[in-house]
Amino acid sequence: MKKPELLVTPTTVNDILPLIDAGADAIMVGEQKFGLRLAGEFSREDIKKAAELVHANGKKVYVAMNAIFHNDKLDLLEDYISYLNEINVDAIVFGDPSVLLAAKQAAPDMKLHWNTETTATNWYTCNYWGRKGAKRAVLSREINMDAIVETKENAEVEIEVQVHGMSCMFQSKRSLLGNYFEYQGKAMEVENRKQEKNMFLHDKERGNKYPIFEDENGTHIMSPNDMCIIDELQEMVDAGVDSFKIDGILKDTDYLVEITKLYRKAIDLAAGDQDQYDEEKDELLARAEELQPDNRPLDTGFFFKETVY
């Protein structure tokens, strides 16, 4: 049985080799100017180093260009894509059609992964973008397991599914917090990767804390829990889902490495020895729960919910 790719998002270049040793098959990196909600900021030189490290170990590197672009960024796209092509990245992750059009001019052979995070909810739409040039579709976090399997059964492109980490609940292109603090006469450094500077919306009634941060792409409010379906991978493995993603946003290196090890074992068992996977999956989940911060409980996201719009 084909094993799904295990895709992880590192926070720095120094994360890459430990994540590969832990079992990652691919990494996704990028910089705020072009990428949305990144686990870490990677300059051009960082991306080049990442590509060299990954390829030396027989793995893949994808670069995020999945921001929503305004006119002032359009002239930058072809040059950036040309650079990524020169350093031999394996794919570009995009949501805005401007990236697809720029890639056709700058690097027509570049592999493209379509990722809008919210609108990839059916196989017909995935195939539409496949016919436009995408080789992979990243499914929405808000669809359930039945829809994921049905989409894979009818897809003409590779299918990627996030299996672990937080999800974005709200995004504004405006720097809402920064503007508020400026209005109050307070200077605020926009920084979302230093743990001591995390900000939260606190829902006292439900006891939830929603991480909130700002970057060059605006304001993002994230889910209060982390999704985790390490014990529910079998159906998607059987369906042939191509890639499982661990999102490392707001996570430290040690956490990412240990979670990657657990998913590596889970994928190997689900693809090779289903009976053994059934025997060990509860223990894998328990070990994942032990790694969680007290304020970040695990849940199964929308995988077993009826999606209501």
Backbone as numpy.savetxt, mean C-alpha at the origin, in Angstrom:
# Nx Ny Nz CAx CAy CAz Cx Cy Cz
0.65 -24.81 -6.60 -0.19 -23.62 -6.60 0.69 -22.37 -6.60
0.30 -21.36 -7.38 1.07 -20.12 -7.47 1.00 -19.36 -6.15
2.16 -18.88 -5.70 2.18 -18.07 -4.50 1.94 -16.61 -4.84
1.07 -15.94 -4.11 0.94 -14.50 -4.29 2.23 -13.79 -3.90
2.52 -12.72 -4.58 3.63 -11.85 -4.20 3.34 -11.22 -2.85
4.38 -11.08 -2.02 4.26 -10.36 -0.76 4.93 -9.00 -0.92
4.11 -7.96 -0.95 4.54 -6.59 -1.20 4.52 -5.80 0.10
5.61 -5.10 0.41 5.73 -4.36 1.66 6.20 -2.94 1.35
5.79 -1.98 2.17 6.20 -0.59 1.97 7.18 -0.18 3.07
8.46 -0.07 2.78 9.47 0.28 3.79 9.42 1.76 4.14
10.00 2.11 5.30 10.03 3.50 5.72 11.32 4.20 5.31
12.42 3.45 5.17 13.70 4.01 4.74 14.44 2.96 3.91
15.52 3.39 3.28 16.37 2.47 2.53 16.91 1.38 3.44
17.16 1.73 4.68 17.72 0.75 5.62 16.76 -0.38 5.95
15.48 -0.19 5.67 14.49 -1.25 5.91 14.56 -2.37 4.88
15.10 -2.08 3.72 14.89 -2.94 2.57 15.48 -4.34 2.75
16.75 -4.42 3.12 17.36 -5.74 3.28 16.72 -6.54 4.40
16.42 -5.94 5.56 15.71 -6.71 6.59 14.35 -7.22 6.12
13.64 -6.45 5.32 12.34 -6.89 4.82 12.49 -8.01 3.80
13.51 -7.93 2.97 13.77 -9.01 2.03 14.13 -10.28 2.78
14.98 -10.15 3.79 15.35 -11.31 4.61 14.12 -11.90 5.31
13.16 -11.04 5.63 11.94 -11.49 6.31 10.96 -12.17 5.36
11.18 -12.00 4.05 10.33 -12.71 3.09 9.61 -11.86 2.08
9.86 -10.55 2.03 9.19 -9.70 1.05 9.66 -10.05 -0.37
8.71 -10.09 -1.29 9.02 -10.32 -2.71 9.17 -9.02 -3.47
8.56 -7.95 -2.96 8.59 -6.66 -3.64 8.40 -5.56 -2.61
8.88 -4.36 -2.94 8.68 -3.19 -2.09 8.09 -2.08 -2.94
7.37 -1.16 -2.28 6.89 0.05 -2.96 7.41 1.26 -2.23
8.02 2.18 -2.98 8.61 3.39 -2.41 8.14 4.59 -3.23
8.53 5.78 -2.81 8.16 6.97 -3.56 8.45 8.23 -2.77
8.14 9.37 -3.38 8.30 10.65 -2.69 6.99 11.42 -2.75
6.78 12.27 -1.75 5.51 12.95 -1.59 5.09 13.73 -2.82
6.03 14.25 -3.57 5.70 15.06 -4.73 4.84 14.30 -5.73
5.02 12.97 -5.76 4.30 12.15 -6.73 3.45 11.05 -6.10
3.78 10.62 -4.87 3.13 9.47 -4.27 2.23 9.84 -3.11
1.22 9.04 -2.91 0.18 9.32 -1.92 0.33 8.42 -0.70
0.31 9.02 0.50 0.32 8.29 1.76 1.43 7.24 1.81
2.66 7.72 1.75 3.81 6.83 1.71 4.28 6.46 3.11
4.80 5.25 3.25 5.35 4.84 4.54 6.62 5.61 4.86
7.34 6.06 3.85 8.57 6.82 4.04 8.87 7.65 2.81
9.68 8.67 2.98 10.05 9.56 1.88 11.34 9.06 1.23
11.29 8.82 -0.07 12.45 8.32 -0.82 12.78 9.31 -1.93
13.96 9.92 -1.84 14.43 10.80 -2.90 14.79 9.99 -4.14
15.14 10.66 -5.20 15.57 9.95 -6.41 16.76 9.03 -6.12
17.71 9.55 -5.36 18.88 8.74 -5.05 18.51 7.55 -4.16
17.57 7.78 -3.25 17.09 6.68 -2.41 16.43 5.59 -3.25
15.63 6.01 -4.22 14.94 5.04 -5.07 15.96 4.25 -5.89
17.00 4.94 -6.37 18.05 4.25 -7.11 18.74 3.20 -6.23
19.06 3.58 -4.97 19.68 2.63 -4.05 18.73 1.47 -3.77
17.45 1.79 -3.61 16.46 0.74 -3.35 16.40 -0.24 -4.51
16.40 0.28 -5.74 16.34 -0.59 -6.92 17.57 -1.50 -6.98
18.73 -0.94 -6.68 19.96 -1.74 -6.72 19.92 -2.85 -5.67
19.50 -2.52 -4.46 19.43 -3.52 -3.40 18.42 -4.62 -3.71
17.26 -4.20 -4.17 16.18 -5.16 -4.44 16.57 -6.08 -5.59
17.07 -5.50 -6.65 17.40 -6.33 -7.82 18.58 -7.26 -7.55
19.51 -6.83 -6.71 20.63 -7.69 -6.35 20.16 -8.93 -5.61
18.97 -8.85 -5.01 18.40 -9.97 -4.28 17.26 -10.65 -5.04
17.13 -10.33 -6.32 16.14 -10.99 -7.14 14.70 -10.61 -6.84
14.48 -9.42 -6.25 13.14 -8.96 -5.90 12.75 -7.78 -6.79
11.56 -7.20 -6.52 11.05 -6.13 -7.37 10.82 -4.86 -6.57
10.91 -3.73 -7.28 10.65 -2.43 -6.66 9.64 -1.67 -7.51
8.61 -1.19 -6.85 7.57 -0.38 -7.49 7.64 1.03 -6.93
7.33 2.03 -7.76 7.38 3.42 -7.32 5.99 4.04 -7.39
5.59 4.68 -6.30 4.26 5.29 -6.22 4.24 6.63 -6.94
3.33 6.74 -7.92 2.98 8.02 -8.55 1.45 8.11 -8.54
0.88 7.81 -7.39 -0.57 7.68 -7.29 -1.25 8.89 -6.67
-0.56 10.04 -6.67 -1.19 11.28 -6.22 -2.19 11.76 -7.28
-3.02 12.70 -6.88 -3.95 13.37 -7.81 -3.27 14.67 -8.22
-2.95 14.79 -9.50 -2.08 15.89 -9.94 -2.87 17.09 -10.45
-2.36 18.28 -10.07 -2.88 19.53 -10.61 -1.95 19.97 -11.75
-2.33 21.03 -12.42 -1.60 21.46 -13.61 -0.13 21.73 -13.35
0.20 22.23 -12.15 1.59 22.62 -11.89 2.54 21.43 -11.83
2.01 20.21 -11.70 2.88 19.03 -11.63 3.03 18.32 -12.98
2.19 18.64 -13.93 2.16 17.85 -15.17 3.49 17.86 -15.91
4.16 19.01 -15.93 5.43 19.10 -16.67 6.53 18.29 -16.01
6.34 17.84 -14.78 7.36 17.08 -14.07 7.26 15.57 -14.31
6.13 15.12 -14.81 5.86 13.68 -14.85 6.78 12.93 -15.80
6.95 13.41 -17.01 7.75 12.67 -17.99 9.21 12.55 -17.57
9.75 13.63 -17.00 11.15 13.57 -16.55 11.31 12.55 -15.43
10.37 12.53 -14.49 10.45 11.59 -13.37 10.31 10.15 -13.87
9.37 9.92 -14.77 9.18 8.58 -15.32 10.41 8.14 -16.10
11.02 9.06 -16.84 12.24 8.72 -17.58 13.35 8.28 -16.63
13.46 8.98 -15.51 14.47 8.61 -14.51 14.19 7.22 -13.95
12.93 6.95 -13.60 12.57 5.64 -13.07 12.85 4.54 -14.09
12.65 4.85 -15.34 12.94 3.87 -16.39 14.44 3.62 -16.50
15.24 4.67 -16.36 16.70 4.54 -16.44 17.26 3.66 -15.33
16.67 3.73 -14.14 17.19 2.94 -13.02 16.47 1.59 -12.91
15.63 1.30 -13.90 15.03 -0.04 -14.07 14.09 -0.44 -12.94
13.26 0.50 -12.48 12.22 0.07 -11.53 11.26 -0.87 -12.27
10.61 -1.72 -11.52 9.80 -2.77 -12.13 8.40 -2.33 -12.51
7.89 -1.30 -11.85 6.55 -0.81 -12.20 6.33 0.54 -11.53
5.40 1.29 -12.09 4.93 2.55 -11.51 3.48 2.35 -11.09
3.15 2.81 -9.89 1.79 2.72 -9.38 1.11 4.07 -9.61
-0.02 4.07 -10.32 -0.68 5.33 -10.68 -2.18 5.27 -10.42
-2.78 6.44 -10.28 -4.23 6.54 -10.22 -4.73 7.56 -11.22
-3.98 8.65 -11.35 -4.34 9.73 -12.26 -3.98 9.35 -13.69
-4.91 9.48 -14.65 -4.60 9.14 -16.05 -3.44 9.93 -16.64
-3.11 11.08 -16.06 -1.98 11.86 -16.58 -0.69 11.07 -16.52
-0.55 10.19 -15.53 0.66 9.37 -15.41 0.71 8.36 -16.54
-0.41 7.76 -16.85 -0.47 6.79 -17.94 -0.07 7.45 -19.26
-0.60 8.63 -19.52 -0.29 9.33 -20.76 1.18 9.75 -20.80
1.71 10.22 -19.66 3.12 10.62 -19.61 4.03 9.41 -19.80
3.64 8.27 -19.23 4.45 7.06 -19.38 4.49 6.59 -20.83
3.40 6.73 -21.54 3.39 6.33 -22.95 4.39 7.14 -23.76
4.63 8.38 -23.34 5.61 9.23 -24.03 7.03 8.96 -23.55
7.20 8.85 -22.24 8.55 8.79 -21.67 9.11 7.38 -21.57
8.25 6.40 -21.34 8.73 5.01 -21.14 7.60 4.05 -21.50
7.35 3.88 -22.78 6.19 3.08 -23.21 6.21 1.63 -22.78
7.37 1.12 -22.41 7.45 -0.28 -21.96 7.36 -0.42 -20.44
7.22 0.68 -19.74 7.13 0.62 -18.28 5.84 -0.08 -17.85
5.96 -0.99 -16.90 4.79 -1.67 -16.36 4.05 -0.71 -15.44
2.72 -0.69 -15.53 1.90 0.23 -14.75 0.90 -0.54 -13.90
0.76 -0.12 -12.64 -0.23 -0.68 -11.73 -1.26 0.39 -11.42
-2.52 0.13 -11.73 -3.58 1.11 -11.48 -4.05 1.02 -10.04
-3.99 2.15 -9.32 -4.36 2.16 -7.91 -5.00 3.49 -7.54
-6.32 3.49 -7.43 -7.02 4.69 -6.95 -7.46 4.55 -5.51
-7.33 3.38 -4.92 -7.67 3.04 -3.54 -9.16 2.98 -3.25
-10.01 3.61 -4.06 -11.45 3.62 -3.74 -12.33 3.15 -4.89
-11.92 3.33 -6.13 -12.84 3.07 -7.25 -12.63 1.73 -7.93
-11.65 0.95 -7.50 -11.43 -0.38 -8.10 -12.33 -1.39 -7.39
-13.61 -1.36 -7.72 -14.59 -2.17 -7.02 -15.22 -3.25 -7.89
-14.84 -3.35 -9.16 -15.40 -4.39 -10.03 -14.40 -4.75 -11.12
-14.56 -5.95 -11.66 -13.60 -6.46 -12.63 -13.67 -5.72 -13.96
-14.85 -5.19 -14.30 -14.98 -4.50 -15.59 -14.12 -3.24 -15.60
-14.13 -2.50 -14.49 -13.30 -1.29 -14.40 -11.82 -1.65 -14.42
-11.44 -2.74 -13.74 -10.05 -3.19 -13.78 -9.62 -3.49 -15.20
-10.48 -4.17 -15.95 -10.16 -4.52 -17.33 -10.12 -3.29 -18.23
-10.96 -2.30 -17.92 -10.93 -1.05 -18.69 -9.54 -0.43 -18.62
-9.00 -0.32 -17.40 -7.67 0.27 -17.26 -6.60 -0.67 -17.80
-6.85 -1.96 -17.77 -5.93 -2.89 -18.39 -5.81 -2.66 -19.89
-6.94 -2.38 -20.52 -6.92 -2.12 -21.96 -6.30 -0.77 -22.29
-6.23 0.10 -21.29 -5.55 1.38 -21.47 -4.04 1.27 -21.26
-3.59 0.16 -20.67 -2.16 -0.03 -20.51 -1.71 -0.53 -19.15
-2.61 -0.58 -18.17 -2.22 -1.08 -16.85 -2.08 -2.59 -16.88
-1.10 -3.11 -16.15 -0.89 -4.55 -16.05 -1.43 -5.11 -14.75
-1.74 -4.24 -13.79 -2.25 -4.68 -12.49 -3.27 -3.68 -12.00
-4.26 -4.17 -11.26 -5.23 -3.31 -10.58 -5.15 -3.58 -9.08
-5.10 -2.51 -8.30 -5.08 -2.60 -6.84 -6.51 -2.38 -6.36
-7.12 -3.39 -5.76 -8.53 -3.32 -5.41 -8.78 -2.38 -4.24
-9.97 -1.83 -4.22 -10.42 -0.98 -3.13 -10.37 -1.73 -1.81
-10.10 -1.00 -0.73 -10.10 -1.60 0.62 -11.51 -1.85 1.13
-12.53 -1.34 0.42 -13.90 -1.39 0.95 -14.76 -2.46 0.32
-14.18 -3.44 -0.36 -15.00 -4.51 -0.92 -14.72 -5.81 -0.18
-15.71 -6.72 -0.22 -15.59 -7.93 0.59 -14.93 -9.07 -0.17
-14.75 -10.18 0.53 -14.02 -11.31 -0.02 -14.68 -11.87 -1.28
-15.99 -11.98 -1.28 -16.69 -12.52 -2.44 -16.44 -11.67 -3.68
-16.46 -10.35 -3.50 -16.22 -9.44 -4.62 -14.77 -9.53 -5.10
-13.84 -9.70 -4.17 -12.43 -9.86 -4.55 -12.24 -11.10 -5.41
-12.80 -12.22 -4.95 -12.65 -13.48 -5.69 -13.31 -13.39 -7.06
-14.52 -12.81 -7.12 -15.21 -12.68 -8.40 -14.42 -11.78 -9.35
-13.83 -10.72 -8.81 -13.03 -9.82 -9.64 -11.83 -10.55 -10.22
-11.14 -11.32 -9.39 -9.98 -12.06 -9.87 -10.37 -13.07 -10.94
-11.51 -13.72 -10.77 -11.96 -14.72 -11.73 -12.22 -14.12 -13.11
-12.55 -12.82 -13.16 -12.90 -12.19 -14.43 -11.89 -11.15 -14.91
-10.82 -10.98 -14.16 -9.85 -9.93 -14.47 -8.90 -10.34 -15.59
-8.58 -9.39 -16.44 -7.58 -9.57 -17.49 -6.23 -9.02 -17.06
-6.14 -8.51 -15.84 -4.92 -7.93 -15.29 -4.59 -8.61 -13.98
-3.38 -8.40 -13.48 -3.02 -8.88 -12.15 -3.88 -8.15 -11.11
-4.12 -8.81 -9.99 -4.92 -8.22 -8.92 -4.09 -8.17 -7.63
-4.08 -6.98 -7.02 -3.38 -6.77 -5.76 -4.40 -6.41 -4.68
-4.20 -6.97 -3.47 -5.12 -6.74 -2.36 -4.30 -6.39 -1.12
-4.68 -5.34 -0.41 -4.04 -5.06 0.88 -4.58 -6.03 1.92
-3.66 -6.66 2.65 -4.07 -7.65 3.66 -3.71 -7.22 5.08
-2.91 -6.15 5.21 -2.50 -5.74 6.56 -2.18 -4.26 6.58
-2.58 -3.60 7.68 -2.25 -2.20 7.88 -3.47 -1.31 7.97
-3.25 -0.02 8.06 -4.36 0.92 8.19 -4.87 1.36 6.83
-6.08 1.91 6.81 -6.70 2.42 5.60 -7.03 3.89 5.77
-7.05 4.61 4.67 -7.43 6.02 4.71 -8.95 6.14 4.70
-9.49 6.93 5.63 -10.93 7.14 5.72 -11.35 8.47 5.09
-10.42 9.42 5.03 -10.74 10.75 4.53 -9.47 11.40 4.02
-9.60 12.09 2.89 -8.47 12.88 2.39 -8.98 14.19 1.84
-8.27 15.24 2.15 -8.50 16.55 1.54 -7.21 17.02 0.92
-7.29 17.62 -0.24 -6.08 18.18 -0.86 -5.57 19.39 -0.09
-6.39 19.94 0.80 -5.98 21.11 1.58 -5.24 20.69 2.85
-4.35 21.55 3.30 -3.64 21.32 4.56 -4.51 21.85 5.70
-5.52 21.08 6.06 -6.53 21.57 7.00 -5.94 21.91 8.35
-5.11 21.03 8.90 -4.51 21.29 10.20 -3.50 22.43 10.14
-2.67 22.39 9.11 -1.68 23.44 8.96 -2.33 24.81 8.84
-3.40 24.91 8.07 -4.11 26.18 7.91 -4.73 26.63 9.23
-5.26 25.66 9.99 -5.88 25.99 11.28 -4.84 26.54 12.26
-3.70 25.83 12.36 -2.67 26.29 13.28 -2.10 27.64 12.85
-1.97 27.84 11.55 -1.47 29.13 11.06 -2.46 30.24 11.41
-3.74 29.93 11.27 -4.78 30.91 11.61 -4.73 31.25 13.10
-4.37 30.26 13.92 -4.26 30.47 15.36 -2.95 31.16 15.74
-2.12 31.43 14.74 -0.85 32.09 15.02 0.21 31.14 15.51
0.06 29.86 15.24 1.02 28.86 15.69 1.69 28.22 14.47
2.98 28.14 14.49 3.69 27.46 13.41 3.61 25.95 13.63
3.30 25.20 12.59 3.25 23.75 12.71 4.08 23.11 11.62
5.03 22.32 12.01 5.82 21.57 11.05 4.98 20.40 10.54
4.89 20.25 9.23 4.15 19.14 8.66 5.06 17.93 8.65
4.80 17.01 9.54 5.67 15.84 9.70 4.83 14.68 10.20
4.84 13.58 9.46 3.96 12.47 9.83 4.72 11.18 10.10
6.05 11.24 10.15 6.77 9.98 10.28 7.55 9.87 11.59
7.45 10.87 12.43 8.11 10.79 13.73 7.05 10.45 14.77
7.23 9.34 15.43 6.18 8.82 16.30 5.75 9.84 17.35
6.66 10.64 17.87 6.29 11.56 18.92 5.45 12.72 18.40
5.33 12.85 17.09 4.55 13.95 16.54 3.23 13.48 15.93
2.84 12.26 16.17 1.56 11.79 15.66 0.42 12.60 16.24
-0.60 12.81 15.42 -1.80 13.51 15.86 -3.00 12.59 15.64
-4.04 12.75 16.46 -5.19 11.88 16.39 -6.48 12.68 16.53
-7.54 12.19 15.88 -8.89 12.59 16.22 -9.39 11.57 17.23
-9.88 12.02 18.37 -10.28 11.11 19.44 -11.80 11.06 19.53
-12.35 9.89 19.26 -13.78 9.63 19.41 -14.00 9.04 20.80
-14.34 9.87 21.77 -14.46 9.41 23.15 -15.61 8.42 23.31
-16.69 8.61 22.53 -17.85 7.73 22.67 -17.49 6.29 22.32
-16.72 6.10 21.28 -16.34 4.75 20.84 -14.96 4.34 21.33
-14.24 5.27 21.93 -12.89 4.96 22.39 -11.89 4.80 21.26
-12.17 5.41 20.10 -11.29 5.27 18.94 -10.38 6.48 18.79
-9.17 6.22 18.30 -8.24 7.28 17.92 -7.90 7.13 16.45
-8.19 8.17 15.68 -7.96 8.14 14.24 -6.68 8.92 13.93
-5.62 8.24 13.48 -4.38 8.96 13.14 -4.64 9.97 12.03
-4.06 11.14 12.20 -4.23 12.19 11.20 -2.87 12.84 10.93
-2.57 13.03 9.67 -1.29 13.66 9.34 -1.42 14.41 8.02
-0.47 15.25 7.77 -0.45 16.02 6.53 0.86 15.80 5.80
0.76 15.80 4.48 1.95 15.78 3.65 1.70 16.71 2.46
2.52 16.62 1.46 2.39 17.52 0.32 1.06 17.33 -0.42
0.42 16.17 -0.22 -0.83 15.88 -0.91 -2.07 16.24 -0.09
-1.89 16.84 1.09 -3.04 17.29 1.86 -3.14 16.62 3.22
-4.39 16.51 3.69 -4.69 15.98 5.02 -5.32 14.60 4.89
-4.87 13.66 5.74 -5.33 12.29 5.67 -5.76 11.84 7.07
-6.95 11.28 7.16 -7.43 10.69 8.41 -7.53 9.19 8.20
-6.88 8.44 9.08 -6.73 7.01 8.89 -7.63 6.21 9.83
-7.79 4.95 9.53 -8.65 4.07 10.31 -8.11 3.89 11.72
-8.99 3.67 12.72 -8.53 3.49 14.10 -7.93 2.11 14.36
-8.22 1.14 13.48 -7.71 -0.22 13.62 -6.83 -0.56 12.43
-6.04 -1.61 12.57 -5.29 -2.17 11.44 -6.01 -3.41 10.94
-6.19 -3.50 9.63 -6.74 -4.73 9.08 -5.69 -5.83 9.17
-6.15 -7.06 9.36 -5.25 -8.22 9.39 -6.07 -9.45 9.03
-5.72 -10.08 7.92 -6.42 -11.32 7.56 -5.41 -12.45 7.33
-4.40 -12.47 8.18 -3.37 -13.50 8.06 -3.96 -14.90 8.20
-5.11 -15.01 8.88 -5.76 -16.30 9.07 -6.88 -16.55 8.07
-7.01 -15.67 7.06 -8.10 -15.79 6.08 -7.59 -15.65 4.65
-6.38 -16.11 4.40 -5.76 -15.94 3.08 -6.14 -17.02 2.07
-6.60 -18.17 2.56 -6.72 -19.34 1.70 -7.60 -19.11 0.47
-8.75 -18.48 0.67 -9.68 -18.30 -0.45 -9.06 -17.45 -1.55
-8.32 -16.42 -1.19 -7.69 -15.58 -2.20 -6.50 -16.28 -2.85
-5.77 -17.06 -2.07 -4.68 -17.84 -2.66 -5.25 -18.83 -3.67
-6.33 -19.51 -3.31 -6.97 -20.47 -4.22 -7.48 -19.78 -5.48
-7.94 -18.53 -5.33 -8.48 -17.79 -6.48 -7.37 -17.27 -7.39
-6.12 -17.26 -6.90 -5.01 -16.81 -7.73 -4.71 -15.33 -7.64
-5.14 -14.67 -6.54 -4.79 -13.26 -6.36 -3.28 -13.12 -6.45
-2.82 -12.09 -7.18 -1.42 -12.01 -7.57 -0.51 -11.40 -6.52
-1.03 -10.49 -5.70 -0.17 -9.78 -4.77 -0.92 -9.44 -3.49
-0.27 -9.68 -2.34 -0.77 -9.28 -1.04 0.12 -8.16 -0.51
-0.51 -7.07 -0.09 0.26 -5.91 0.35 0.15 -5.70 1.85
1.30 -5.46 2.49 1.39 -4.99 3.86 1.73 -3.51 3.79
0.82 -2.65 4.27 1.07 -1.21 4.24 1.79 -0.80 5.51
2.97 -0.22 5.37 3.80 0.13 6.51 3.64 1.55 7.01
2.60 2.25 6.55 2.44 3.64 6.96 2.29 3.74 8.48
3.06 4.65 9.08 3.08 4.91 10.53 3.50 3.70 11.35
4.31 2.82 10.75 4.84 1.66 11.46 6.37 1.75 11.50
6.97 1.17 12.55 8.43 1.18 12.62 9.01 -0.08 11.97
10.32 -0.07 11.81 10.98 -1.15 11.08 10.80 -2.50 11.76
10.98 -2.55 13.07 10.88 -3.83 13.77 9.50 -4.45 13.58
8.48 -3.64 13.69 7.12 -4.13 13.48 6.95 -4.70 12.08
7.39 -3.94 11.08 7.23 -4.38 9.69 7.96 -5.69 9.42
9.16 -5.81 9.94 9.94 -7.03 9.72 9.22 -8.23 10.32
8.74 -8.10 11.55 8.09 -9.24 12.21 6.78 -9.60 11.54
5.99 -8.60 11.13 4.73 -8.88 10.43 5.01 -9.53 9.09
6.06 -9.09 8.40 6.42 -9.68 7.11 6.78 -11.15 7.28
7.51 -11.48 8.33 7.86 -12.88 8.59 6.60 -13.73 8.77
5.63 -13.21 9.50 4.40 -13.96 9.74 3.63 -14.20 8.44
3.51 -13.17 7.63 2.78 -13.33 6.36 3.55 -14.21 5.38
4.87 -14.15 5.43 5.65 -15.05 4.58 5.32 -16.50 4.89
5.27 -16.82 6.17 4.95 -18.18 6.57 3.52 -18.54 6.19
2.59 -17.60 6.41 1.18 -17.87 6.09 0.98 -18.13 4.61
1.62 -17.33 3.76 1.47 -17.49 2.32 2.08 -18.81 1.86
3.25 -19.12 2.37 3.90 -20.38 1.98 3.04 -21.58 2.36
2.45 -21.54 3.54 1.60 -22.66 3.96 0.31 -22.72 3.14
-0.33 -21.58 2.94 -1.60 -21.56 2.20 -1.42 -22.03 0.76
-0.25 -21.73 0.17 0.00 -22.13 -1.21 0.58 -23.53 -1.33
1.12 -24.07 -0.20 1.80 -25.35 -0.30 1.23 -26.47 0.54
0.66 -26.14 1.69 0.17 -27.17 2.60 -1.04 -26.60 3.34
-2.20 -26.72 2.73 -3.40 -26.08 3.26 -3.78 -26.64 4.63
-3.60 -27.93 4.83 -3.93 -28.52 6.14 -3.05 -27.92 7.23
-1.77 -27.75 6.92 -0.86 -27.15 7.91 -1.22 -25.69 8.16
-1.63 -24.98 7.09 -2.07 -23.60 7.26 -3.26 -23.52 8.21
-4.23 -24.42 8.02 -5.40 -24.45 8.90 -5.00 -24.69 10.35
-3.97 -25.51 10.55 -3.52 -25.82 11.91 -2.79 -24.64 12.56
-2.08 -23.84 11.74 -1.21 -22.82 12.31 -1.75 -21.40 12.21
-2.83 -21.19 11.46 -3.26 -19.81 11.19 -3.71 -19.07 12.45
-4.32 -19.77 13.40 -4.74 -19.09 14.64 -3.54 -18.63 15.44
-2.48 -19.42 15.43 -1.26 -19.03 16.13 -0.59 -17.85 15.43
-0.62 -17.83 14.10 -0.07 -16.70 13.37 -0.82 -15.42 13.70
-2.14 -15.51 13.78 -2.94 -14.34 14.15 -2.60 -13.89 15.57
-2.47 -14.83 16.49 -2.14 -14.49 17.88 -0.80 -13.78 17.96
0.16 -14.22 17.17 1.48 -13.58 17.18 1.40 -12.18 16.59
0.56 -12.01 15.56 0.36 -10.67 15.00 -0.27 -9.74 16.03
-1.22 -10.25 16.78 -1.88 -9.44 17.81 -0.90 -9.01 18.89
0.06 -9.86 19.20 1.06 -9.52 20.22 1.93 -8.34 19.78
2.09 -8.17 18.48 2.92 -7.09 17.96 2.20 -5.75 17.94
0.89 -5.75 18.09 0.10 -4.54 17.94 0.23 -3.60 19.12
0.34 -2.29 18.85 0.24 -1.30 19.93 -1.14 -1.40 20.58
-1.22 -1.00 21.84 -2.48 -1.12 22.57 -3.61 -0.33 21.92
-3.26 0.79 21.27 -4.31 1.63 20.67 -4.60 1.29 19.21
-4.04 0.17 18.72 -4.26 -0.22 17.32 -4.74 -1.67 17.26
-5.97 -1.96 17.66 -6.46 -3.33 17.57 -6.57 -3.79 16.12
-6.55 -5.11 15.93 -6.70 -5.69 14.60 -8.16 -5.99 14.31
-8.53 -5.85 13.03 -9.84 -6.32 12.59 -9.71 -6.83 11.17
-10.82 -7.26 10.58 -10.78 -7.83 9.22 -11.26 -6.85 8.16
-11.27 -5.56 8.49 -11.65 -4.56 7.51 -13.03 -4.83 6.94
-13.13 -4.75 5.60 -14.40 -4.99 4.91 -14.47 -6.38 4.30
-13.50 -7.24 4.61 -13.44 -8.52 3.93 -14.68 -9.39 4.15
-15.34 -9.22 5.28 -16.50 -10.05 5.56 -17.74 -9.20 5.85
-17.75 -7.99 5.29 -18.89 -7.09 5.44 -19.56 -6.86 4.10
-20.86 -6.63 4.16 -21.57 -6.19 2.96 -21.29 -4.71 2.76
-20.79 -4.34 1.58 -20.47 -2.96 1.32 -21.74 -2.18 0.99
-22.02 -1.13 1.72 -23.20 -0.31 1.49 -22.73 1.12 1.18
-23.13 1.61 0.05 -22.72 2.97 -0.34 -23.84 3.97 -0.05
